[in-house]
Amino acid sequence: MHPISRETNLLTSSSKLPLYGKRILITAPKNYAFRFSEQIIKKGGIPVFMPTIETCYLSNYTELDNALSRIDKFNWIIFTSRNGIMGFFERMNSLDIPISALQNCQLCALGKDAEILVTFCGRVDLIPQESSPAGIILELGKIPQINQQTVLVPAPEFVGIPEPNVIPNLITDLQNLGMTITRISSYITQCTDKNIYTVELNLIRQGMIDVIAFSSTAEVESFLRMVDSHNDYESCIVACFGPYTAANTRKLGVNVSILSKDYSSFAGFTEAIAEFLTCESK
């Protein structure tokens, strides 16, 4: 018997797919947007790209380089994003630091981010069952004498938008475990110039976008700087990728209708959007 391809639904008539004809606005940065859009297309949807934030290389590497020069002193390295992993290992490569320098470190990544960590260094030591900072703390809390261990947290440097509370809260929770923490910036997150999105913003105002899909608080912060008021997007359904983004989005005054139960992958996020729209249409 031949195995059934995961791509089978691409041969299904689009009109039979759950997101048929639905325009989903993707505000995630471009390296995430590609993977997210693929899942939307598989369910018949029409992805509309409007990354409200962009990630880029640091302008100053002093802090990161100092941490990398003593990398063998850390017991743990906790990566909270795909970009954090890429920025960290690309800098290691630029400095000709071998992967073997990490042999004394335990490496932690969330959800699908673990896959890219493996491509860079061949291993990942902890993937929390709950794909969130809280999941990281839960797993670390089970480790004997964790209070005697050191941890490096590569994180973004925010430019032009306030830093969301996700990383600061993680740092506080690590402190509560008694760990010795070093936080460093491994990449920059900044607002995208809204002037390039005249067409997309008009689609939102005209009610032509069915769902606005946010995958991080920073995307929401930047989006709100691009619109004039709530009236611009009042006809759109708002979806959030995970409870932390949803909670922060609500704090910013935006009503959230869709929250993915599976927030370890964009497939789970897309499924949540499809389920909501299917139920709404009945």
N, C-alpha and C positions, 0 to 999 in steps of 0.2 A: 504494500500500500504506500502510495506517495504521501509525504507529509503535506499538510495544508499550509500554504504560505501565509505569513502574517500580512501580506500585501493584498490578500484576496478581496478585501472591501474596495480596493481601488478599481476593481473590475465590475463592481456593483453600480447600477444606475444611480447617479448622484441624487436623484429625487427620492430615493429610498433610504438615504443616509440621514441621521438625526439632525445634523447641522445644515442641511440643504438650504442654500440661499441666505444663510445667516452671516452677517458681517461681524467678525470678531476683531476688535481693535487690540493690537499687541503693543504694550508700552515697555516691554522688557528690552534691555540692550541687545544689540544685533547678534551677539554670539549665542544668546538664549533664544532670541526671536526665531531663528532658523529652526531649531528643534521643536519649539512650540507650534509654529505654523504647520509643520509636517503633520502633527497630530490633528490639528484643525482640518486640514485638507482631507485626511483619511476619513473624517466623519462628515465630509461634504460641505464644510464651511468655507467661507471666504476670508482669509486673514488680511487684515489691513495693518500695515506696518507704521507705527508711530513711536519709536523708542524715545521716551521722555528723558532718559538718562543715557550717558555714554561712559564707558570705562576706558581708561588709558594709562600709559606708563607714568610712573612717578617723575617729578621734576628734580627731586633730591633723594638720593639713595643712601645717604649717610647712616640713617637709623637702621635700615634693612641690612646694609653691609656689615654694620657692627654686630648685629644679631647673627648673621651668617658666619662671621669670623669665629664665633664661639658656639656654633650650633650643637656641638657634641655635649654641651653643658645642660641641654634641656632633656627632660624625661619624656615630654609630650609636645607635639605640634598639633594644634587644633585648627583645621581649615573650615571656615563657615560658608565658603562660596567657591564656585568653579574659577572665578577670576582671581581669587586669593591664591589658589593652587598654581595657576598659570604664571602670575606675577612672581611668586616665590621661586619656582623652579627655573624660570627664564633668567632670573637674576643669578641663581646658582650657576647656571650654564655660562653666563657672561663673565663670571668671576673664576671660571674653571674649577669650581668646587665639586668634587666627585660625589655621586650618590652615596658612596660608602661612608661619607661623613655623617649620614643620618642613622647609622647602625645602632646607636644608643638611644634613639628617639622612637617613641610609639607615635604612630600617625593616625589621626582621626579625620573623617570626612562624612558629610551628610548625603544620604540617598545616592542618586546617580553621579554625584560629584566623586564618589569613590572610584568610578571607572576611569576618570581622567587622572586621578592620583596614581592608580596602578600603571597607566601608560608612562608616567614620568619616572616612577621609582620602583615599579614592580611589586608593590605591596600596599596594603592598608590594614591597620591593626584594630581599628574600632569603627564600626558603622552602627550608630545607635538605632535601635528598633524604631523609635520615634524620630523622624527626620527633622529635628529642631534643636535649638540650643538647650531646651529643657531635657530633651532626650540625651544630649551629651552629658549634662550634669547628673542625670539619673544613673547612667552607666558608670561614670567616673566615681560616683558615690559608693559603688559596690566594691571598689578596689581597696584592699588593705593598705594602710599607711599612705593614702593618697595625699594627705596633708603635708607629707615630707617631700613631695615631688614638685618639679618645676615645669612650667608650661609656656610655650610660645604661641601667641595668637596673631597670625597674619590677618590684617583687616583692611578695609578701604579707608582712604582719606577723602572726606567729603568737601567738595568745592561748590559754593553757590547755593547749597541747600543744607538745612540742619541735619545733623546726624540722627538717624532713627535710634530708638532705645534698645535695639536688639543686641548689638555688641556690648554697650555699656552694662546692660543687664546680665549678659553672659559673664563679663569680667567680675561683676559683683558676686554672682553665684559661685564662680571659681574661688574667689576670695573667701567665701563662706565655707568652702571645702577645706580651706587652709593651705591651698596651693600658692606657690610663688609664681607670679604672673609677669610676663613681658608681652606687652602689646606693641606691634609694629605695623606700619602701613606698607602694603605690598602693591597697591595700585590706587588710582584715583577714580572716584565716582563724581560726575558733575552733570549739571543740567544740559540738555540739548537746546540749541537755539530754536525757539518756537517759530521764528520767521520762515523756516523751511517747511512748515506744516500748514500752510494756508489751506490747501485742498482738504487735508484730513480734518482740520478743525471745523471747516465748513460742513463736511459730512456729518460731524457730530451735532452741530447746531441745527442741521436740517432733519435730524432724526433718522439718518441713513445708517447709523451704526447700531446694531442690536445689543452687543455686549462690549463693555470695556473691561479688559482682563489685566489686573495688576498682579505682578509677582513679587513686588517688594514695596516697602513704605517709601523709599526714595523715589520710585516711579510716581507714586501718588503725589508726593510733595511737589515734584517738578510739573506734573500734569496740572495741578491746581494753579500754578504760576502761568500756565499757558492759556487758561480759559478766563473769561471775564467774570462769570458768576455761575452758580449752580444751574441757572436757567439754560446754560449752554449744553449741558449733558443730562437734563432731567428726564429725557425720553429713553436714555440708555440704561440697561441693566448692568450693575457693577458686580464683577466676580473677583475673588481674591484667592491667591494661592497660599493657603495655610492660615492658621488662627492668629499668628502674630501680625501678619500684614492686614488681616481683616480688622483686628482690634485697633490698630493704629489708624487705619482708614476711617473707621467710625469716629475716632477721636478727632480726626481732621474734618468731621462734619459731613462725610459722604456715606450714604446709605448702601450697605452691602447686602445683596440678595443671594449670591452664590458663594459658598465656601467649600473647597474641595476636602473630602474626607481623606483621600490619599494625596498627600502633598510631598511625596518623595519623587514624583516624576510629572512631566507635562502631560503624559497620557492620562494620569489620574485627574489632573485639573480639567482637561478637555472633556473627560467623561462626566465630571460634575456639571459642566456647562451644558452638555448635551441632555443630561437627565432633567435638569431644571427646565430647559426650553421645551422638552418633550412633554413634561407634565403640564406646563403652562398652556400648551396648545390643545390639550384635551378638554 
